[in-house]
């Protein structure tokens, strides 16, 4: 069955970097648009970055120039490289296949 497993979250100081991974099984990531979303406490879940099946990428304005979404077809995994992290990036980050399946999320906390 379809499964998405996120990893790589943690506690990081402002200005630091993290790389999130989303390991997929039950389907081929290169055949779908794949997205990273985040949900801060008390807020709605919002789209952070998306990569299409053709490899085209798009980002929320709040992360443009700092985050990079990528895909490793051999590992069937999606990544989110997060640089210059800010306290307002603190959230649970989720991976999503298209408009359907979600992963269980990974916590990112940016704090000194």
N, C-alpha and C positions, 0 to 999 in steps of 0.2 A: 504494500500500500504506500501511498504518498506520505513522505515524512520529511520535515525540515528541522534541523537541529542547529541552533545558534550557539556560538561560543566566542570567547575572547573579551568579554566585558570585564569590568573591574573598576578600581579606584585609581584615578590619575589626577595629577596636579594641573591647574590651568596652564595652558601652553603646551601640554604634553600630547602624546599620540597613543592611539590604540588601533588595532586591526581586528575587526569582527569577521567571523566566518559563519557561513550557512551551508552546512553539508546536506545535500538533497539525496533522497533515495526514492525509488518507485517511479521516477520519470527522469527525463533529460533536461537539465536547466537551459541548455542552448535552444530548446524548442519553445521556450516561454519567455514572456516578459517577467523579470524578477525584480522585486522591490525591497528596499529597507524602509521601515517605518519606525517611529518612536512615539512613546507615550510618557509624558511627564506626569507627576502626581497631580491629580485634579484636573487634568487636561485631556483633550481628545487625542486619539491616535492620529498622527499625521505622516504623510509621505516625506521621506528624506531624500531618497535617490532611487532611480529605476534604470535598469538596463534591458533593452529590448532583445528579442531573439536575433536581431541583426547586429547587436553589439552597440547600438546607439544609447547614449546615456543622457539623463536629465536630473537636475538637482533642485531642491528647495532653495530659495534665495538665501535663507539663513545659513546654508552650509556651502554654497558655491565658493570655489577656490580653496576650501579646507578639506572637504571629503572627496573620496574617489571610490566609485563602485566599479568592481571588476568581476570577471568570471574565469574560472579555470575549468575548461570542458573535460579535461582528462580526469580531474578529481570530482567533477560534478558538484562544484562548490562555488558559491558567491561570496565576495568579500566586500567589506566597507573599511577603507583606510581613512581614519579620522585624525586629522592634524590640527594643531593650534586650538586645542579643545578649550571650551569656555564653560563656566558653571551652568549656563543655560542649556548646554548640551546634555545635562543630566537627565536620564530617562531610561525606560526599558526599551530596548531596540528589538524589533521583530523583523523576520524575513517573511516574504509572502510570494507565492506563486500566482501570477496574474491577479485575478480578483477573487481568488478562492482560498486555498490552504494557507494557514499561518503556522509559523513555528511557535515555540513556547516562550521565546524571548531571552534576552541577556541584559543584565543591569549594567549601565554605565554611570558612574558617579565622578563628576569633575569638581574637586574641592581641594583647598590647601589645608 
